[in-house]
Amino acid sequence: MEVSAEGLRVKTYADLQFLTPFFILLYVFQMYNGYILWCVAPSHPPDMRWEVFLCSFLFFAISLGNLCTLIHVVILKHQLHKLVANNGVLRRNFSRTLLDSLAKDPHKSL
């Protein structure tokens, strides 16, 4: 029985397309929480104010990092999916070769 990775690649791409809007909503909600904490911080006593500002900053930083990572993964998956669709066949070690070439030159046209 021969195992092929082509079906798995297509399925993960479809799952990513389904989950991406939910991830974006979650990250926007994280940014909203950071904004609300930033607005609420001045109403706290001065000795506790820095903690609220720190939590606000952490929410902003984590949501921004998550959003940048999601965008990067979606771009890479889209390029891989487009290349596989054009070639029709996913050969052994093909995705590793593609990811290595993209790591060297991310703006390379496929």
VMD Tcl script that builds the backbone (N, CA, C; Angstrom):
set m [mol new atoms 330]
animate dup $m
set s [atomselect $m all]
$s set {name element resname resid chain x y z} {
  {N N MET 1 A 0.847 -1.178 0.000}
  {CA C MET 1 A 0.000 0.000 0.000}
  {C C MET 1 A 0.893 1.242 0.000}
  {N N GLU 2 A 0.703 2.078 -0.981}
  {CA C GLU 2 A 1.518 3.280 -1.101}
  {C C GLU 2 A 0.801 4.458 -0.437}
  {N N VAL 3 A 1.535 5.185 0.362}
  {CA C VAL 3 A 0.969 6.338 1.056}
  {C C VAL 3 A 1.388 7.599 0.314}
  {N N SER 4 A 0.426 8.437 0.027}
  {CA C SER 4 A 0.696 9.682 -0.693}
  {C C SER 4 A 0.446 10.868 0.221}
  {N N ALA 5 A 1.265 11.875 0.080}
  {CA C ALA 5 A 1.104 13.080 0.894}
  {C C ALA 5 A 0.241 14.126 0.200}
  {N N GLU 6 A -0.133 13.877 -1.049}
  {CA C GLU 6 A -0.875 14.883 -1.808}
  {C C GLU 6 A -2.246 15.164 -1.192}
  {N N GLY 7 A -2.963 14.118 -0.804}
  {CA C GLY 7 A -4.279 14.307 -0.191}
  {C C GLY 7 A -4.195 15.057 1.125}
  {N N LEU 8 A -3.160 14.774 1.887}
  {CA C LEU 8 A -2.973 15.458 3.165}
  {C C LEU 8 A -2.708 16.942 2.951}
  {N N ARG 9 A -1.917 17.291 1.958}
  {CA C ARG 9 A -1.612 18.696 1.688}
  {C C ARG 9 A -2.874 19.460 1.295}
  {N N VAL 10 A -3.699 18.849 0.448}
  {CA C VAL 10 A -4.928 19.515 0.010}
  {C C VAL 10 A -5.886 19.669 1.178}
  {N N LYS 11 A -5.973 18.654 2.039}
  {CA C LYS 11 A -6.877 18.722 3.181}
  {C C LYS 11 A -6.439 19.795 4.173}
  {N N THR 12 A -5.130 19.898 4.442}
  {CA C THR 12 A -4.677 20.926 5.386}
  {C C THR 12 A -4.897 22.322 4.814}
  {N N TYR 13 A -4.786 22.465 3.509}
  {CA C TYR 13 A -5.052 23.766 2.897}
  {C C TYR 13 A -6.525 24.132 3.034}
  {N N ALA 14 A -7.412 23.155 2.840}
  {CA C ALA 14 A -8.846 23.413 2.988}
  {C C ALA 14 A -9.192 23.727 4.440}
  {N N ASP 15 A -8.565 23.011 5.382}
  {CA C ASP 15 A -8.797 23.299 6.796}
  {C C ASP 15 A -8.314 24.695 7.166}
  {N N LEU 16 A -7.180 25.077 6.602}
  {CA C LEU 16 A -6.649 26.412 6.874}
  {C C LEU 16 A -7.586 27.486 6.341}
  {N N GLN 17 A -8.150 27.261 5.154}
  {CA C GLN 17 A -9.107 28.226 4.604}
  {C C GLN 17 A -10.340 28.338 5.487}
  {N N PHE 18 A -10.763 27.237 6.083}
  {CA C PHE 18 A -11.934 27.249 6.952}
  {C C PHE 18 A -11.641 27.947 8.276}
  {N N LEU 19 A -10.468 27.723 8.840}
  {CA C LEU 19 A -10.145 28.247 10.168}
  {C C LEU 19 A -9.632 29.684 10.178}
  {N N THR 20 A -9.130 30.171 9.055}
  {CA C THR 20 A -8.519 31.499 9.014}
  {C C THR 20 A -9.452 32.615 9.491}
  {N N PRO 21 A -10.721 32.680 9.060}
  {CA C PRO 21 A -11.582 33.761 9.573}
  {C C PRO 21 A -11.781 33.709 11.089}
  {N N PHE 22 A -11.853 32.505 11.646}
  {CA C PHE 22 A -11.999 32.394 13.091}
  {C C PHE 22 A -10.752 32.869 13.819}
  {N N PHE 23 A -9.587 32.519 13.280}
  {CA C PHE 23 A -8.343 33.001 13.871}
  {C C PHE 23 A -8.258 34.523 13.803}
  {N N ILE 24 A -8.644 35.098 12.685}
  {CA C ILE 24 A -8.601 36.554 12.546}
  {C C ILE 24 A -9.529 37.211 13.563}
  {N N LEU 25 A -10.732 36.669 13.720}
  {CA C LEU 25 A -11.661 37.219 14.730}
  {C C LEU 25 A -11.075 37.106 16.127}
  {N N LEU 26 A -10.436 35.994 16.420}
  {CA C LEU 26 A -9.830 35.808 17.735}
  {C C LEU 26 A -8.715 36.826 17.979}
  {N N TYR 27 A -7.883 37.064 16.967}
  {CA C TYR 27 A -6.778 38.002 17.134}
  {C C TYR 27 A -7.272 39.446 17.216}
  {N N VAL 28 A -8.340 39.768 16.500}
  {CA C VAL 28 A -8.942 41.102 16.627}
  {C C VAL 28 A -9.523 41.266 18.024}
  {N N PHE 29 A -10.120 40.205 18.562}
  {CA C PHE 29 A -10.640 40.261 19.928}
  {C C PHE 29 A -9.506 40.460 20.932}
  {N N GLN 30 A -8.357 39.836 20.693}
  {CA C GLN 30 A -7.199 40.059 21.569}
  {C C GLN 30 A -6.751 41.517 21.511}
  {N N MET 31 A -6.723 42.095 20.307}
  {CA C MET 31 A -6.357 43.509 20.183}
  {C C MET 31 A -7.370 44.402 20.880}
  {N N TYR 32 A -8.639 44.061 20.775}
  {CA C TYR 32 A -9.690 44.825 21.451}
  {C C TYR 32 A -9.497 44.761 22.967}
  {N N ASN 33 A -9.162 43.589 23.485}
  {CA C ASN 33 A -8.904 43.478 24.929}
  {C C ASN 33 A -7.720 44.346 25.342}
  {N N GLY 34 A -6.680 44.379 24.520}
  {CA C GLY 34 A -5.539 45.245 24.818}
  {C C GLY 34 A -5.927 46.712 24.816}
  {N N TYR 35 A -6.777 47.104 23.857}
  {CA C TYR 35 A -7.243 48.493 23.786}
  {C C TYR 35 A -8.092 48.849 25.012}
  {N N ILE 36 A -8.996 47.951 25.402}
  {CA C ILE 36 A -9.844 48.207 26.574}
  {C C ILE 36 A -8.987 48.319 27.835}
  {N N LEU 37 A -8.006 47.453 27.980}
  {CA C LEU 37 A -7.117 47.553 29.144}
  {C C LEU 37 A -6.342 48.863 29.133}
  {N N TRP 38 A -5.917 49.299 27.966}
  {CA C TRP 38 A -5.190 50.568 27.851}
  {C C TRP 38 A -6.078 51.736 28.283}
  {N N CYS 39 A -7.356 51.688 27.895}
  {CA C CYS 39 A -8.287 52.761 28.253}
  {C C CYS 39 A -8.658 52.729 29.731}
  {N N VAL 40 A -8.672 51.554 30.329}
  {CA C VAL 40 A -9.083 51.407 31.726}
  {C C VAL 40 A -7.931 51.711 32.685}
  {N N ALA 41 A -6.703 51.590 32.221}
  {CA C ALA 41 A -5.531 51.721 33.091}
  {C C ALA 41 A -5.488 53.035 33.889}
  {N N PRO 42 A -5.803 54.195 33.307}
  {CA C PRO 42 A -5.710 55.429 34.106}
  {C C PRO 42 A -6.683 55.482 35.286}
  {N N SER 43 A -7.732 54.685 35.264}
  {CA C SER 43 A -8.692 54.723 36.371}
  {C C SER 43 A -8.226 53.911 37.575}
  {N N HIS 44 A -7.161 53.140 37.434}
  {CA C HIS 44 A -6.650 52.357 38.551}
  {C C HIS 44 A -5.734 53.217 39.426}
  {N N PRO 45 A -5.543 52.815 40.676}
  {CA C PRO 45 A -4.608 53.552 41.545}
  {C C PRO 45 A -3.190 53.513 40.962}
  {N N PRO 46 A -2.400 54.534 41.238}
  {CA C PRO 46 A -1.060 54.632 40.626}
  {C C PRO 46 A -0.153 53.432 40.898}
  {N N ASP 47 A -0.308 52.792 42.061}
  {CA C ASP 47 A 0.585 51.671 42.347}
  {C C ASP 47 A 0.212 50.400 41.575}
  {N N MET 48 A -0.991 50.348 40.998}
  {CA C MET 48 A -1.424 49.185 40.217}
  {C C MET 48 A -1.519 49.496 38.721}
  {N N ARG 49 A -1.283 50.710 38.339}
  {CA C ARG 49 A -1.484 51.129 36.953}
  {C C ARG 49 A -0.507 50.443 35.994}
  {N N TRP 50 A 0.729 50.248 36.413}
  {CA C TRP 50 A 1.727 49.665 35.522}
  {C C TRP 50 A 1.361 48.235 35.136}
  {N N GLU 51 A 0.682 47.504 36.039}
  {CA C GLU 51 A 0.295 46.130 35.739}
  {C C GLU 51 A -0.739 46.082 34.616}
  {N N VAL 52 A -1.670 47.023 34.641}
  {CA C VAL 52 A -2.697 47.053 33.603}
  {C C VAL 52 A -2.079 47.461 32.264}
  {N N PHE 53 A -1.168 48.433 32.280}
  {CA C PHE 53 A -0.479 48.810 31.050}
  {C C PHE 53 A 0.338 47.643 30.499}
  {N N LEU 54 A 0.993 46.883 31.378}
  {CA C LEU 54 A 1.776 45.735 30.942}
  {C C LEU 54 A 0.880 44.666 30.323}
  {N N CYS 55 A -0.246 44.379 30.945}
  {CA C CYS 55 A -1.188 43.403 30.370}
  {C C CYS 55 A -1.699 43.884 29.015}
  {N N SER 56 A -1.975 45.164 28.913}
  {CA C SER 56 A -2.429 45.723 27.644}
  {C C SER 56 A -1.364 45.543 26.563}
  {N N PHE 57 A -0.127 45.875 26.897}
  {CA C PHE 57 A 0.970 45.720 25.944}
  {C C PHE 57 A 1.142 44.269 25.537}
  {N N LEU 58 A 1.034 43.349 26.491}
  {CA C LEU 58 A 1.181 41.932 26.176}
  {C C LEU 58 A 0.074 41.442 25.243}
  {N N PHE 59 A -1.156 41.886 25.485}
  {CA C PHE 59 A -2.248 41.511 24.581}
  {C C PHE 59 A -1.975 42.023 23.171}
  {N N PHE 60 A -1.531 43.273 23.053}
  {CA C PHE 60 A -1.202 43.822 21.731}
  {C C PHE 60 A -0.077 43.031 21.061}
  {N N ALA 61 A 0.988 42.764 21.812}
  {CA C ALA 61 A 2.149 42.083 21.238}
  {C C ALA 61 A 1.801 40.660 20.798}
  {N N ILE 62 A 1.076 39.938 21.630}
  {CA C ILE 62 A 0.720 38.556 21.283}
  {C C ILE 62 A -0.217 38.527 20.081}
  {N N SER 63 A -1.203 39.409 20.065}
  {CA C SER 63 A -2.140 39.395 18.934}
  {C C SER 63 A -1.442 39.808 17.638}
  {N N LEU 64 A -0.539 40.758 17.706}
  {CA C LEU 64 A 0.197 41.167 16.510}
  {C C LEU 64 A 1.110 40.046 16.017}
  {N N GLY 65 A 1.789 39.368 16.935}
  {CA C GLY 65 A 2.630 38.232 16.553}
  {C C GLY 65 A 1.823 37.099 15.954}
  {N N ASN 66 A 0.675 36.799 16.558}
  {CA C ASN 66 A -0.196 35.751 16.020}
  {C C ASN 66 A -0.693 36.110 14.629}
  {N N LEU 67 A -1.081 37.351 14.447}
  {CA C LEU 67 A -1.600 37.788 13.148}
  {C C LEU 67 A -0.516 37.731 12.073}
  {N N CYS 68 A 0.686 38.177 12.389}
  {CA C CYS 68 A 1.792 38.107 11.421}
  {C C CYS 68 A 2.130 36.663 11.067}
  {N N THR 69 A 2.129 35.781 12.060}
  {CA C THR 69 A 2.396 34.366 11.810}
  {C C THR 69 A 1.326 33.747 10.932}
  {N N LEU 70 A 0.072 34.072 11.204}
  {CA C LEU 70 A -1.031 33.543 10.399}
  {C C LEU 70 A -0.916 33.997 8.946}
  {N N ILE 71 A -0.625 35.264 8.737}
  {CA C ILE 71 A -0.489 35.781 7.370}
  {C C ILE 71 A 0.666 35.092 6.651}
  {N N HIS 72 A 1.779 34.897 7.343}
  {CA C HIS 72 A 2.933 34.227 6.738}
  {C C HIS 72 A 2.590 32.783 6.350}
  {N N VAL 73 A 1.915 32.053 7.235}
  {CA C VAL 73 A 1.539 30.659 6.952}
  {C C VAL 73 A 0.555 30.588 5.796}
  {N N VAL 74 A -0.413 31.496 5.760}
  {CA C VAL 74 A -1.392 31.489 4.670}
  {C C VAL 74 A -0.711 31.754 3.332}
  {N N ILE 75 A 0.226 32.669 3.298}
  {CA C ILE 75 A 0.948 32.961 2.054}
  {C C ILE 75 A 1.750 31.746 1.603}
  {N N LEU 76 A 2.481 31.111 2.527}
  {CA C LEU 76 A 3.265 29.930 2.162}
  {C C LEU 76 A 2.377 28.789 1.694}
  {N N LYS 77 A 1.268 28.544 2.395}
  {CA C LYS 77 A 0.358 27.468 1.990}
  {C C LYS 77 A -0.267 27.766 0.631}
  {N N HIS 78 A -0.599 29.011 0.384}
  {CA C HIS 78 A -1.179 29.367 -0.910}
  {C C HIS 78 A -0.177 29.145 -2.039}
  {N N GLN 79 A 1.075 29.526 -1.823}
  {CA C GLN 79 A 2.095 29.306 -2.837}
  {C C GLN 79 A 2.315 27.819 -3.088}
  {N N LEU 80 A 2.350 27.035 -2.017}
  {CA C LEU 80 A 2.529 25.596 -2.158}
  {C C LEU 80 A 1.337 24.967 -2.874}
  {N N HIS 81 A 0.138 25.378 -2.511}
  {CA C HIS 81 A -1.070 24.836 -3.138}
  {C C HIS 81 A -1.113 25.192 -4.625}
  {N N LYS 82 A -0.734 26.422 -4.956}
  {CA C LYS 82 A -0.730 26.853 -6.346}
  {C C LYS 82 A 0.296 26.063 -7.159}
  {N N LEU 83 A 1.461 25.821 -6.575}
  {CA C LEU 83 A 2.502 25.077 -7.267}
  {C C LEU 83 A 2.099 23.621 -7.466}
  {N N VAL 84 A 1.495 23.017 -6.462}
  {CA C VAL 84 A 1.050 21.635 -6.578}
  {C C VAL 84 A -0.069 21.534 -7.599}
  {N N ALA 85 A -0.974 22.494 -7.619}
  {CA C ALA 85 A -2.077 22.469 -8.580}
  {C C ALA 85 A -1.549 22.623 -10.010}
  {N N ASN 86 A -0.506 23.413 -10.202}
  {CA C ASN 86 A 0.059 23.591 -11.539}
  {C C ASN 86 A 0.808 22.347 -12.010}
  {N N ASN 87 A 1.512 21.685 -11.092}
  {CA C ASN 87 A 2.283 20.500 -11.477}
  {C C ASN 87 A 1.435 19.233 -11.482}
  {N N GLY 88 A 0.402 19.175 -10.677}
  {CA C GLY 88 A -0.486 18.023 -10.660}
  {C C GLY 88 A -0.034 16.881 -9.786}
  {N N VAL 89 A 1.240 16.777 -9.503}
  {CA C VAL 89 A 1.748 15.648 -8.726}
  {C C VAL 89 A 2.672 16.187 -7.639}
  {N N LEU 90 A 2.530 15.636 -6.459}
  {CA C LEU 90 A 3.424 15.998 -5.361}
  {C C LEU 90 A 4.394 14.842 -5.147}
  {N N ARG 91 A 5.642 15.063 -5.503}
  {CA C ARG 91 A 6.621 14.010 -5.371}
  {C C ARG 91 A 7.198 13.986 -3.965}
  {N N ARG 92 A 7.875 12.908 -3.669}
  {CA C ARG 92 A 8.490 12.742 -2.356}
  {C C ARG 92 A 9.531 13.843 -2.127}
  {N N ASN 93 A 9.507 14.444 -0.955}
  {CA C ASN 93 A 10.416 15.532 -0.553}
  {C C ASN 93 A 10.195 16.812 -1.356}
  {N N PHE 94 A 9.117 16.883 -2.089}
  {CA C PHE 94 A 8.848 18.064 -2.902}
  {C C PHE 94 A 8.574 19.275 -2.029}
  {N N SER 95 A 7.727 19.093 -0.988}
  {CA C SER 95 A 7.375 20.238 -0.143}
  {C C SER 95 A 8.594 20.743 0.622}
  {N N ARG 96 A 9.482 19.834 1.041}
  {CA C ARG 96 A 10.680 20.258 1.767}
  {C C ARG 96 A 11.576 21.077 0.833}
  {N N THR 97 A 11.696 20.641 -0.415}
  {CA C THR 97 A 12.506 21.377 -1.382}
  {C C THR 97 A 11.911 22.758 -1.632}
  {N N LEU 98 A 10.595 22.825 -1.753}
  {CA C LEU 98 A 9.941 24.109 -1.982}
  {C C LEU 98 A 10.127 25.040 -0.794}
  {N N LEU 99 A 9.947 24.514 0.414}
  {CA C LEU 99 A 10.103 25.366 1.591}
  {C C LEU 99 A 11.545 25.837 1.744}
  {N N ASP 100 A 12.506 24.977 1.399}
  {CA C ASP 100 A 13.909 25.401 1.452}
  {C C ASP 100 A 14.182 26.503 0.443}
  {N N SER 101 A 13.625 26.379 -0.765}
  {CA C SER 101 A 13.853 27.415 -1.773}
  {C C SER 101 A 13.153 28.718 -1.392}
  {N N LEU 102 A 11.965 28.601 -0.762}
  {CA C LEU 102 A 11.273 29.815 -0.324}
  {C C LEU 102 A 11.991 30.481 0.839}
  {N N ALA 103 A 12.638 29.683 1.672}
  {CA C ALA 103 A 13.384 30.261 2.799}
  {C C ALA 103 A 14.579 31.061 2.284}
  {N N LYS 104 A 15.182 30.604 1.183}
  {CA C LYS 104 A 16.311 31.326 0.628}
  {C C LYS 104 A 15.875 32.605 -0.080}
  {N N ASP 105 A 14.775 32.518 -0.844}
  {CA C ASP 105 A 14.280 33.665 -1.602}
  {C C ASP 105 A 12.745 33.708 -1.507}
  {N N PRO 106 A 12.189 34.378 -0.456}
  {CA C PRO 106 A 10.735 34.350 -0.251}
  {C C PRO 106 A 9.948 35.095 -1.331}
  {N N HIS 107 A 10.599 35.960 -2.118}
  {CA C HIS 107 A 9.895 36.720 -3.139}
  {C C HIS 107 A 10.005 36.076 -4.515}
  {N N LYS 108 A 10.475 34.850 -4.527}
  {CA C LYS 108 A 10.628 34.128 -5.788}
  {C C LYS 108 A 9.249 33.805 -6.359}
  {N N SER 109 A 9.062 34.056 -7.643}
  {CA C SER 109 A 7.778 33.752 -8.270}
  {C C SER 109 A 7.725 32.265 -8.575}
  {N N LEU 110 A 6.561 31.683 -8.285}
  {CA C LEU 110 A 6.421 30.238 -8.494}
  {C C LEU 110 A 5.763 29.966 -9.792}
}
mol reanalyze $m
mol bondsrecalc $m
mol representation Tube
mol addrep $m
